[in-house]
């Protein structure tokens, strides 16, 4: 006859393994304040922005919205870089986060803290401007 404790021990062990995996998954849901600095050195553009992300996470996926204000320096002068839109295709793999902002910008970074209190990494944006492609790269950081 099988002991009822064997089933309970197996259930507890399986739950602990599952909890261990989920415990390593960064929780990025909520309200974040961000800064970013992106440049296209070839064309002489640089942008400095601040704003917010509001993220909803479902398991290892997330979506949300963002708002930003900022200024881009261009060869012909300063340009307002205020914007708002969606955060799409968000994915959390352990402590690594990846997401898109609108359809032009990809961000990747790492979460620190438990629960996550800071996200930081690199961003890449590709934009069209007067029949040329601008390729921005740089860094970003978000805190709760």
BELJOJO-V732354 format. One record per residue. N is the residue number from 1. RES is the residue in three letters. OMEGA is omega in whole degrees, -180 to 180 (NA if undefined). BURIAL is # if it has 24 or more other C-alpha atoms within 12 Angstrom, else .. D_CENTER is the distance of its C-alpha to the mean C-alpha in whole Angstrom. Layout:
# BELJOJO-V732354
n->N res->RES omega->OMEGA burial->BURIAL d_center->D_CENTER
n->N res->RES omega->OMEGA burial->BURIAL d_center->D_CENTER
This chain:
# BELJOJO-V732354
n->1 res->UNK omega->-179 burial->. d_center->53
n->2 res->UNK omega->-180 burial->. d_center->49
n->3 res->UNK omega->177 burial->. d_center->48
n->4 res->UNK omega->-180 burial->. d_center->46
n->5 res->UNK omega->178 burial->. d_center->44
n->6 res->UNK omega->177 burial->. d_center->43
n->7 res->UNK omega->-179 burial->. d_center->41
n->8 res->UNK omega->179 burial->. d_center->39
n->9 res->UNK omega->179 burial->. d_center->38
n->10 res->UNK omega->179 burial->. d_center->37
n->11 res->UNK omega->180 burial->. d_center->35
n->12 res->UNK omega->180 burial->. d_center->34
n->13 res->UNK omega->178 burial->. d_center->33
n->14 res->UNK omega->179 burial->. d_center->31
n->15 res->UNK omega->179 burial->. d_center->29
n->16 res->UNK omega->178 burial->. d_center->28
n->17 res->UNK omega->180 burial->. d_center->27
n->18 res->UNK omega->180 burial->. d_center->24
n->19 res->UNK omega->179 burial->. d_center->23
n->20 res->UNK omega->179 burial->. d_center->23
n->21 res->UNK omega->-179 burial->. d_center->20
n->22 res->UNK omega->180 burial->. d_center->19
n->23 res->UNK omega->179 burial->. d_center->19
n->24 res->UNK omega->179 burial->. d_center->17
n->25 res->UNK omega->-179 burial-># d_center->14
n->26 res->UNK omega->174 burial-># d_center->11
n->27 res->UNK omega->-178 burial-># d_center->11
n->28 res->UNK omega->-180 burial-># d_center->8
n->29 res->UNK omega->175 burial-># d_center->11
n->30 res->UNK omega->-175 burial-># d_center->12
n->31 res->UNK omega->-179 burial-># d_center->12
n->32 res->UNK omega->172 burial-># d_center->10
n->33 res->UNK omega->-176 burial-># d_center->12
n->34 res->UNK omega->168 burial-># d_center->10
n->35 res->UNK omega->176 burial-># d_center->12
n->36 res->UNK omega->175 burial-># d_center->12
n->37 res->UNK omega->-177 burial-># d_center->15
n->38 res->UNK omega->-177 burial-># d_center->15
n->39 res->UNK omega->165 burial-># d_center->19
n->40 res->UNK omega->-175 burial-># d_center->21
n->41 res->UNK omega->-179 burial->. d_center->24
n->42 res->UNK omega->-178 burial->. d_center->26
n->43 res->UNK omega->177 burial->. d_center->26
n->44 res->UNK omega->178 burial->. d_center->26
n->45 res->UNK omega->171 burial-># d_center->23
n->46 res->UNK omega->-177 burial-># d_center->21
n->47 res->UNK omega->174 burial-># d_center->18
n->48 res->UNK omega->-174 burial-># d_center->17
n->49 res->UNK omega->170 burial-># d_center->15
n->50 res->UNK omega->180 burial-># d_center->14
n->51 res->UNK omega->-179 burial-># d_center->13
n->52 res->UNK omega->169 burial-># d_center->11
n->53 res->UNK omega->169 burial-># d_center->9
n->54 res->UNK omega->-169 burial-># d_center->11
n->55 res->UNK omega->171 burial-># d_center->9
n->56 res->UNK omega->-177 burial-># d_center->12
n->57 res->UNK omega->176 burial-># d_center->11
n->58 res->UNK omega->-176 burial->. d_center->14
n->59 res->UNK omega->-179 burial->. d_center->15
n->60 res->UNK omega->-180 burial-># d_center->12
n->61 res->UNK omega->174 burial-># d_center->11
n->62 res->UNK omega->176 burial-># d_center->9
n->63 res->UNK omega->177 burial-># d_center->10
n->64 res->UNK omega->178 burial-># d_center->10
n->65 res->UNK omega->175 burial-># d_center->11
n->66 res->UNK omega->168 burial-># d_center->11
n->67 res->UNK omega->179 burial-># d_center->14
n->68 res->UNK omega->170 burial-># d_center->14
n->69 res->UNK omega->-180 burial->. d_center->18
n->70 res->UNK omega->-179 burial-># d_center->19
n->71 res->UNK omega->171 burial->. d_center->21
n->72 res->UNK omega->173 burial-># d_center->21
n->73 res->UNK omega->-180 burial->. d_center->24
n->74 res->UNK omega->177 burial->. d_center->26
n->75 res->UNK omega->-179 burial->. d_center->30
n->76 res->UNK omega->178 burial->. d_center->31
n->77 res->UNK omega->-178 burial->. d_center->30
n->78 res->UNK omega->179 burial->. d_center->27
n->79 res->UNK omega->176 burial->. d_center->25
n->80 res->UNK omega->-180 burial->. d_center->23
n->81 res->UNK omega->176 burial-># d_center->19
n->82 res->UNK omega->-177 burial->. d_center->19
n->83 res->UNK omega->174 burial->. d_center->17
n->84 res->UNK omega->-180 burial->. d_center->15
n->85 res->UNK omega->-174 burial->. d_center->14
n->86 res->UNK omega->168 burial-># d_center->12
n->87 res->UNK omega->-175 burial-># d_center->8
n->88 res->UNK omega->174 burial-># d_center->10
n->89 res->UNK omega->178 burial-># d_center->10
n->90 res->UNK omega->-180 burial-># d_center->7
n->91 res->UNK omega->175 burial-># d_center->8
n->92 res->UNK omega->176 burial-># d_center->9
n->93 res->UNK omega->-175 burial-># d_center->12
n->94 res->UNK omega->179 burial-># d_center->13
n->95 res->UNK omega->180 burial-># d_center->11
n->96 res->UNK omega->177 burial-># d_center->9
n->97 res->UNK omega->176 burial-># d_center->5
n->98 res->UNK omega->178 burial-># d_center->5
n->99 res->UNK omega->177 burial-># d_center->5
n->100 res->UNK omega->171 burial-># d_center->8
n->101 res->UNK omega->-170 burial-># d_center->9
n->102 res->UNK omega->-180 burial-># d_center->12
n->103 res->UNK omega->-170 burial->. d_center->14
n->104 res->UNK omega->-170 burial->. d_center->14
n->105 res->UNK omega->177 burial-># d_center->11
n->106 res->UNK omega->179 burial-># d_center->9
n->107 res->UNK omega->175 burial-># d_center->6
n->108 res->UNK omega->180 burial-># d_center->6
n->109 res->UNK omega->-179 burial-># d_center->7
n->110 res->UNK omega->175 burial-># d_center->9
n->111 res->UNK omega->174 burial-># d_center->9
n->112 res->UNK omega->-178 burial-># d_center->12
n->113 res->UNK omega->179 burial->. d_center->15
n->114 res->UNK omega->3 burial->. d_center->16
n->115 res->UNK omega->-177 burial->. d_center->15
n->116 res->UNK omega->178 burial-># d_center->12
n->117 res->UNK omega->179 burial-># d_center->13
n->118 res->UNK omega->173 burial-># d_center->10
n->119 res->UNK omega->180 burial-># d_center->7
n->120 res->UNK omega->179 burial-># d_center->8
n->121 res->UNK omega->-176 burial-># d_center->8
n->122 res->UNK omega->177 burial-># d_center->10
n->123 res->UNK omega->178 burial-># d_center->9
n->124 res->UNK omega->177 burial-># d_center->12
n->125 res->UNK omega->176 burial-># d_center->14
n->126 res->UNK omega->-176 burial->. d_center->17
n->127 res->UNK omega->175 burial->. d_center->19
n->128 res->UNK omega->179 burial->. d_center->23
n->129 res->UNK omega->178 burial->. d_center->25
n->130 res->UNK omega->177 burial->. d_center->29
n->131 res->UNK omega->173 burial->. d_center->29
n->132 res->UNK omega->179 burial->. d_center->27
n->133 res->UNK omega->176 burial->. d_center->24
n->134 res->UNK omega->179 burial-># d_center->22
n->135 res->UNK omega->-180 burial-># d_center->19
n->136 res->UNK omega->171 burial-># d_center->17
n->137 res->UNK omega->178 burial-># d_center->15
n->138 res->UNK omega->-175 burial-># d_center->14
n->139 res->UNK omega->176 burial-># d_center->12
n->140 res->UNK omega->179 burial-># d_center->9
n->141 res->UNK omega->177 burial-># d_center->9
n->142 res->UNK omega->178 burial-># d_center->8
n->143 res->UNK omega->176 burial-># d_center->11
n->144 res->UNK omega->NA burial-># d_center->13
